[in-house]
Amino acid sequence: MPPIGVRLNVQEHHVVIDNGIVEVALSNPEGIVTGIRYNGVDNLLEVLNDETNRGYWDVVWNAIDGSGKVAGGVFEVIKATKFEVITESEEKVEVSFSRPWDPSLENKLVPLNIDKRFVVVRGCSGLYSYAVYEHVGSPEWPAFNLGETRIAFKLRKDRFQYMAVADNRQRYMPLPDDRLPGRGQPLAYPEAVLLVNPVDPRLRGEVDDKYQYSCDNKDIKVHGWISMNPQPAVGFWQITPSDEFRSGGPLKQNLTSHVGPTSLSVFLSAHYAGDDLVPKFGKGEAWKKVFGPVFIYLNSAMDGEDPLTLWDDAKRQMLVQVESWPYSFLASEDFQSANERGNLSGKLLVSDRYVSGDYIPASGAYVGLAPPGDVGSWQRECKGYQFWTRADEMGYFTINNVRSGNYNLNAWVPGFIGDYQNEVAITITSGCGIYMGEIVYEPPRDGPTLWEIGIPDRSAAEYYVPDPDPKYINKLYLNHPDRFRQYGLWDRYAELYPHEDLVYTVGKSDYTKDWFFAQEKRGQHISRDNLANQIHTRKSQSKWNL
């Protein structure tokens, strides 16, 4: 039978959208997701939580006074004050929950106009959500810093206990109760807990730390949870078909899913980078940005079917969503459709006379458009949009569906140091198809390479990563390519070199065994911020050369 049409039921305190597959309940007018009914389960969200702590958009922000002093960070769940039906038909329902700002709210709420949108489509097993943030270019709009914004879902802990963020990064997770006193022992920073008496005794002796499940922006396409009991199994997945609205470029790491069970889509944050990636808005600075949409996908297995097939199905759905980007069914004029965007293509070559007398195809190069700035500034850019792709083995690249605007063309090539940036800014207009032809990157050099340590690929994966202290392990990362995510590896450096720092002898030492993967001071007390910015990231210096 064809799927039934989408139905909207507006109540005094709730708004309910139902397409016969999924039913979504939102608080009215706040726009908090209070319930998701699917496959016979009344609510996939944590019913033990208050309704305001189930599915929500939030920000972390800092006020700035007239002298430029930055106040402490404020965590704020975005609670709208106005509900509006944008589109209502059997094919689609789109609703808006908005919260305007005015000077009477200064130092009380983040100085942004925020419009949260939720969309349910006919025959679709899930919901879409996006938001438009605006800081008005008017003198009464104060300066502030925006440290983080995201959408978060808190799932039922009695059902969702298996988490997947990648093919090789999935496992049964501890319960939130396991982190409480008596069951969990706090470690060097609040997010890390040693499980000493978990509900599931098989987890005893492991470390739980949400940072261990972070991913590069380029790899955060789909992640989520599986409820295996009772049968049939149900999956809850966050699918992000585009990175264009995330800050920091493809190598910036962000949180995904973690104990809660919690599922996040983080759009900007200072994690792993620090203050450079905190947008700072001046008084009266005009700014507007669309975050999302993300797609919350729900699936279920047949009785007797392997629940892990839900992960494979979620990956297939992710590809469907990527192919559908940019979506054509959104109502906000701030989200540009395909015909309002443009495309850019070309061929990137490398000129390095000490490697070859001919131009070298930039095989596997990361090529991207980012707002104008200095060479390499895309790594710190956090207010605009970025669009990235990978060059093929001959150096050809295509960047499709770029929002109209002015950009620098940036690139970096695995195997070569430095950043490429086109000298002239590029203007993307609606419907354009710009062909750059052959462009040549010449890596910085003063002469031939005499020696080098490692590979210039912006990863420290080739260096020596020690085994963790057996008292502080996550079994997922034993003999794993991401073993650098194990807790406490910074202390291993001092244990390996108790009296003096390592000595690397060129021509004799082996960087896979003799060069520690992270640059660390022996015996230094590690703060939470230092851990987040230095240890958990593998984007440390990846080549030393002379």
Salt bridges, closest charged atoms under 4 A:
GLU12 OE2 - HIS13 NE2 3.66
ASP18 OD2 - ARG7 NH2 2.96
GLU23 OE2 - ARG37 NE 3.29
ASP42 OD1 - ARG37 NH1 2.89
GLU51 OE1 - HIS14 NE2 3.16
ASP58 OD2 - ARG150 NE 2.79
GLU76 OE2 - ARG99 NH1 2.82
GLU90 OE1 - ARG122 NH1 3.52
GLU91 OE2 - ARG122 NH1 2.95
GLU94 OE1 - LYS92 NZ 3.85
GLU94 OE2 - ARG117 NH1 2.83
ASP115 OD2 - ARG117 NE 2.91
GLU148 OE2 - ARG150 NE 3.95
GLU148 OE1 - HIS271 ND1 3.76
ASP158 OD2 - ARG156 NH2 2.88
ASP167 OD1 - LYS315 NZ 2.68
ASP177 OD1 - LYS157 NZ 3.14
GLU191 OE2 - ARG528 NH1 3.21
ASP200 OD2 - ARG202 NH2 2.87
GLU206 OE1 - ARG171 NH1 2.90
ASP208 OD2 - ARG179 NH1 2.61
ASP209 OD2 - HIS536 NE2 3.57
ASP216 OD2 - LYS218 NZ 3.63
ASP216 OD2 - ARG538 NH2 3.33
ASP216 OD1 - LYS539 NZ 3.25
ASP219 OD2 - LYS218 NZ 3.04
ASP243 OD2 - LYS221 NZ 3.90
ASP243 OD1 - ARG246 NH1 3.29
GLU244 OE1 - ARG341 NH1 2.86
ASP275 OD2 - LYS280 NZ 3.22
GLU285 OE2 - LYS383 NZ 2.71
ASP312 OD1 - LYS315 NZ 3.85
ASP313 OD1 - ARG316 NH2 3.87
ASP334 OD1 - LYS288 NZ 3.35
ASP352 OD1 - ARG445 NE 2.87
ASP419 OD2 - ARG458 NH2 2.98
GLU452 OE1 - LYS543 NZ 2.72
ASP469 OD2 - LYS471 NZ 3.06
ASP482 OD2 - ARG169 NH1 3.83
ASP482 OD2 - ARG485 NE 3.43
GLU495 OE1 - ARG492 NH1 2.72
ASP501 OD1 - ARG522 NE 3.25
